[in-house]
Amino acid sequence: MGKIFLTITGTVVVLNLASLLIPDGKYEKYVHFVAGLIILLTVAGSVFQLQIDHNTLYFDQDVFVLENPTLQNEVKTQLIEQTLKEKLLQELGVEPALTVYFTGENIQKIEVADCGEKNTQVVETILQYCDINRSDIMIK
């Protein structure tokens, strides 16, 4: 937080010093406009950086770590959905829409679009790759 404050303060000080060096005249309003834009972008960038820092995403000993639990679930859901779609396409030649729902660390249920005659094979393939009960796979 202190780093953000120093960045904004430093930007304001440098721009004020620069505006003192510019002679008064017809360019003064343009210089003030550009200085205001730079300050605005600095503040917005700092706020954005603060938001990124809150939802920290970093590499720790070659392991991908995501600290925000909501983002963890979103990433986990997308990875499982994408992996299942790829396996179903490779093994059965179908690419149904599917949605994975979590309860804590475990898959609660999986909803899969109807694949016609291949529904049974789709369920079997999902069971092969996911720790889930057959009754938790919903064909819609």
C-alpha positions in Angstrom: 0.0 0.0 0.0 2.9 2.4 0.8 4.4 1.7 -2.6 1.2 2.8 -4.3 1.1 6.0 -2.3 4.8 6.7 -3.2 4.1 6.1 -6.9 1.1 8.5 -6.9 2.9 11.2 -4.9 6.0 10.9 -7.0 4.0 11.2 -10.2 2.3 14.4 -8.9 5.5 16.0 -7.7 7.3 15.2 -11.0 4.4 16.6 -13.1 4.2 19.7 -11.0 7.9 20.3 -11.4 7.6 19.8 -15.1 4.7 22.2 -15.3 6.9 24.9 -13.6 9.5 24.5 -16.4 6.9 25.0 -19.2 6.5 28.7 -19.9 3.0 30.2 -19.5 1.1 30.7 -22.7 -1.1 28.9 -25.2 0.3 25.4 -24.3 -0.4 25.7 -20.6 -3.9 24.2 -20.7 -2.7 21.3 -22.8 0.2 20.6 -20.4 -2.3 20.6 -17.5 -4.6 18.3 -19.4 -1.9 15.8 -20.2 -0.6 16.0 -16.6 -4.1 15.3 -15.3 -4.4 12.3 -17.6 -1.1 10.9 -16.4 -2.2 11.4 -12.8 -5.5 9.7 -13.5 -3.9 6.8 -15.2 -1.4 6.4 -12.3 -4.2 6.3 -9.8 -6.3 3.9 -11.9 -3.3 1.7 -12.4 -2.5 1.7 -8.7 -6.1 0.7 -7.9 -6.0 -2.0 -10.5 -2.7 -3.3 -9.1 -4.2 -3.3 -5.6 -7.0 -5.5 -7.0 -4.6 -7.9 -8.7 -2.6 -8.1 -5.4 -5.8 -9.0 -3.6 -6.4 -11.9 -6.0 -2.8 -13.0 -6.0 -1.7 -15.4 -8.7 1.9 -16.5 -8.5 4.3 -19.4 -9.0 5.7 -21.0 -5.9 8.4 -23.7 -6.4 7.0 -24.5 -9.8 3.5 -25.0 -8.4 0.7 -22.8 -9.6 -0.9 -21.1 -6.6 -4.1 -19.1 -6.5 -4.9 -17.5 -3.2 -8.5 -16.3 -3.7 -10.9 -19.3 -3.0 -13.5 -18.0 -5.5 -11.0 -17.9 -8.3 -9.7 -21.3 -7.2 -13.1 -22.8 -7.8 -13.6 -21.0 -11.1 -10.2 -22.2 -12.4 -10.8 -25.7 -11.1 -14.2 -25.8 -12.8 -12.9 -24.6 -16.1 -10.0 -27.1 -16.1 -12.3 -30.1 -15.3 -14.9 -29.0 -17.9 -12.2 -28.5 -20.6 -10.5 -31.8 -19.8 -13.8 -33.7 -19.9 -14.8 -32.1 -23.2 -11.4 -33.1 -24.7 -11.7 -36.7 -23.4 -15.3 -37.1 -24.7 -14.2 -35.7 -28.1 -11.2 -38.0 -28.3 -12.9 -41.2 -27.1 -16.4 -40.8 -28.4 -16.3 -38.1 -31.0 -18.8 -35.9 -29.2 -18.4 -32.5 -27.6 -21.4 -31.8 -25.4 -21.9 -28.7 -23.4 -21.3 -29.6 -19.7 -21.2 -27.8 -16.4 -19.4 -29.0 -13.3 -20.7 -28.0 -9.8 -18.5 -28.2 -6.7 -19.2 -28.5 -2.9 -16.0 -27.5 -1.3 -13.3 -29.7 -2.7 -15.5 -32.3 -4.3 -17.6 -32.4 -7.4 -21.2 -32.2 -6.5 -22.8 -32.9 -9.9 -22.1 -32.7 -13.6 -24.7 -31.6 -16.1 -24.2 -32.8 -19.7 -26.1 -31.9 -22.8 -28.0 -34.8 -24.4 -25.8 -36.8 -26.8 -28.5 -39.2 -28.0 -27.4 -42.8 -28.4 -24.0 -42.0 -26.8 -25.4 -40.9 -23.4 -24.4 -44.1 -21.7 -20.9 -43.9 -23.1 -20.6 -40.3 -22.0 -21.6 -41.2 -18.5 -19.1 -44.1 -18.4 -16.3 -41.8 -19.7 -17.1 -39.2 -17.0 -17.1 -41.8 -14.3 -13.7 -43.0 -15.6 -12.1 -39.6 -15.0 -14.1 -38.1 -12.1 -14.7 -39.3 -8.6 -18.5 -38.9 -8.7 -21.6 -41.1 -8.4 -23.5 -42.1 -11.5 -26.6 -40.5 -10.0 -24.8 -37.1 -9.9 -24.4 -37.0 -13.6 -27.4 -35.3 -15.2 -28.2 -35.6 -18.9 -30.2 -32.6 -20.0 
